[in-house]
């Protein structure tokens, strides 16, 4: 009986439309300086409806409360993150001030994050990776199966989620081998802009 064998040498699936990746977004000295700053910040365990996650987080500008399911004001972004926000804005083609929210996440060895899309009040996302590489996985429903893609996100790199990569695809990160930090800048959709 003849069986069709998969082509083991197929090109990997294309990454989602709207995803951009920038290796060496930061220098090694910049990365080291940020990691040193993070050591003094009051990270807290991620909490979702009473469940505590295996990562620690800290938000500035805005914070999404997963227990109340609402966006709440948070402390202003610290000055040391503002130059990085400027660069993230240029990468995304936005004014820096449009990134009103930043989420800092600490992934200890063995920590990851499950499949999700960022909350719908957020528009574009720029993520900056520090410390340890990770596999950034994508998936979206395609009939009865899933369409999948992945990319290795290296330390000091940045990625951008816009368009379909942001709205149609879920993403996840499997457990990392060593300590990793991410800096995630997000802007708010016009319908969720705060009143002046």
NUVEX-37362 format. One record per residue (C-alpha): residue number from 1; z, x, y. Coordinates in Angstrom, 1 decimal. Last residue first. Example, Ala and Ser with C-alpha at 12.3 -4.5 7.8 and 13.67 -1.06 7.14 Angstrom:
BEGIN
   resi       up     east    north
      2      7.1     13.7     -1.1
      1      7.8     12.3     -4.5
//
This chain:
BEGIN
   resi       up     east    north
    196     28.2     -9.1     64.4
    195     28.1    -11.2     61.3
    194     27.8     -9.2     58.1
    193     24.4     -8.8     56.5
    192     24.2    -10.7     53.2
    191     20.9    -12.6     53.7
    190     19.3     -9.5     55.1
    189     20.0     -7.7     51.8
    188     22.7     -5.1     52.0
    187     22.1     -1.4     51.7
    186     23.4      0.8     48.9
    185     24.4      4.5     48.5
    184     25.6      5.6     45.1
    183     27.4      9.0     44.8
    182     27.8     10.0     41.2
    181     30.3     12.3     39.7
    180     30.2     13.9     36.2
    179     32.8     15.6     34.0
    178     31.3     16.8     30.7
    177     29.5     15.3     27.7
    176     28.5     12.1     29.3
    175     28.7      8.7     27.5
    174     25.5      6.7     27.8
    173     24.2      5.7     31.2
    172     22.8      2.2     31.8
    171     20.0      0.5     33.6
    170     18.6     -3.1     33.9
    169     15.1     -3.6     35.0
    168     13.5     -6.4     37.1
    167     15.2     -6.1     40.5
    166     15.8     -2.4     41.1
    165     13.0     -0.7     39.2
    164     10.8     -3.7     40.2
    163     11.1     -2.8     43.9
    162     13.5      0.0     44.9
    161     15.8      2.3     42.9
    160     15.9      5.8     44.2
    159     17.1      8.9     42.4
    158     18.9     12.1     43.5
    157     19.4     15.5     41.9
    156     22.3     17.9     42.3
    155     23.1     17.7     38.6
    154     20.2     16.6     36.4
    153     19.2     13.0     35.7
    152     17.4     12.9     32.3
    151     15.0     10.1     32.3
    150     14.7      6.9     30.2
    149     12.3      4.1     29.4
    148     12.5      0.8     27.5
    147     10.6     -2.5     27.1
    146     12.8     -4.8     25.1
    145     11.8     -7.2     22.4
    144     11.3    -11.0     21.9
    143      9.0    -11.3     24.9
    142      9.4     -8.2     27.1
    141     13.0     -8.1     28.4
    140     13.8     -5.1     30.5
    139     15.3     -1.7     29.8
    138     16.1      1.5     31.7
    137     18.2      4.5     30.7
    136     19.5      7.3     32.9
    135     20.5     10.1     30.5
    134     23.1     12.3     32.1
    133     23.5     15.8     33.5
    132     26.9     17.1     34.5
    131     28.5     18.0     37.8
    130     26.9     15.9     40.5
    129     24.4     13.1     40.6
    128     23.1     11.4     43.7
    127     22.1      7.7     43.5
    126     20.1      5.9     46.1
    125     19.9      2.1     45.8
    124     17.9     -0.5     47.7
    123     18.8     -4.1     48.1
    122     22.5     -5.2     47.5
    121     23.6     -8.8     47.5
    120     22.2     -9.2     44.0
    119     24.9     -6.9     42.4
    118     23.4     -3.8     40.7
    117     21.7     -4.5     37.4
    116     23.6     -3.9     34.2
    115     23.6     -2.2     30.8
    114     26.8     -0.3     30.1
    113     28.3      2.7     31.9
    112     29.4      6.0     30.6
    111     32.6      8.0     29.9
    110     33.0     10.5     27.1
    109     33.8     13.4     29.4
    108     35.2     11.9     32.6
    107     32.8      9.9     34.8
    106     34.0      9.8     38.4
    105     32.2      7.2     40.6
    104     31.8      7.2     44.4
    103     30.4      4.0     45.7
    102     28.8      4.0     49.2
    101     28.1      0.9     51.3
    100     26.6      0.4     54.7
     99     23.3      2.2     53.9
     98     21.4      0.6     56.8
     97     23.0      3.2     59.1
     96     20.9      5.9     57.5
     95     17.7      4.3     58.7
     94     15.5      3.6     55.7
     93     12.5      5.4     54.0
     92     14.5      5.7     50.8
     91     14.6      9.6     50.8
     90     15.1      9.6     54.6
     89     18.1      7.2     54.2
     88     19.6      9.4     51.4
     87     19.3     12.4     53.7
     86     21.2     10.6     56.5
     85     23.8      9.3     54.0
     84     24.4     12.9     52.9
     83     25.0     13.9     56.5
     82     27.5     10.9     56.7
     81     29.5     11.8     53.6
     80     31.8     14.4     55.2
     79     32.6     11.9     58.0
     78     34.4      9.5     55.7
     77     32.6      6.1     55.2
     76     34.7      3.4     56.9
     75     37.4      1.7     54.8
     74     36.5     -1.4     52.9
     73     35.1     -4.8     53.7
     72     34.9     -7.2     50.8
     71     32.1     -8.4     48.6
     70     33.0    -11.1     46.1
     69     33.4    -11.8     42.4
     68     37.2    -12.2     42.8
     67     37.9     -9.9     39.8
     66     34.8     -7.8     40.3
     65     35.7     -7.0     43.9
     64     32.6     -5.4     45.4
     63     33.6     -2.9     48.1
     62     32.1     -2.4     51.5
     61     32.1      0.5     53.9
     60     33.6      2.9     51.4
     59     34.1      2.5     47.7
     58     36.2      4.5     45.2
     57     35.7      4.6     41.4
     56     37.2      5.8     38.1
     55     35.5      5.6     34.7
     54     36.5      4.4     31.3
     53     36.7      0.8     32.5
     52     39.8     -1.4     32.8
     51     39.5     -5.0     31.8
     50     41.5     -7.5     33.8
     49     38.5     -9.2     35.2
     48     36.5     -6.0     35.7
     47     38.5     -2.9     36.8
     46     37.3      0.6     37.4
     45     40.2      3.0     37.4
     44     41.1      4.2     40.8
     43     40.0      7.2     42.8
     42     42.3      8.3     45.6
     41     40.3     11.3     47.0
     40     41.6     14.9     46.9
     39     39.5     16.1     44.0
     38     36.5     14.5     45.6
     37     36.4     17.0     48.4
     36     36.1     19.9     45.8
     35     33.3     18.1     44.1
     34     31.5     17.7     47.5
     33     31.8     21.4     48.3
     32     30.6     22.5     44.9
     31     27.5     20.2     45.2
     30     26.7     21.5     48.6
     29     27.0     25.1     47.4
     28     24.7     24.4     44.4
     27     22.1     23.0     46.8
     26     21.5     19.2     47.0
     25     18.3     17.2     46.3
     24     17.5     19.7     43.6
     23     15.5     17.2     41.6
     22     14.2     14.1     43.4
     21     13.5     11.1     41.3
     20     11.7      7.9     42.3
     19     11.9      4.5     40.7
     18      9.8      1.8     42.4
     17      7.7      1.0     39.3
     16      9.7      1.7     36.2
     15      9.3      5.0     34.3
     14      6.3      5.3     32.1
     13      6.9      5.2     28.4
     12      7.0      8.7     26.7
     11      3.7     10.0     25.7
     10      2.9      9.4     22.0
      9      3.4     12.4     19.7
      8      5.2     10.7     16.9
      7      2.4      8.2     16.5
      6      4.0      5.5     14.4
      5      2.8      5.2     10.8
      4      0.8      2.2      9.8
      3      1.5      1.5      6.1
      2     -1.1      1.5      3.3
      1      0.0      0.0      0.0
//
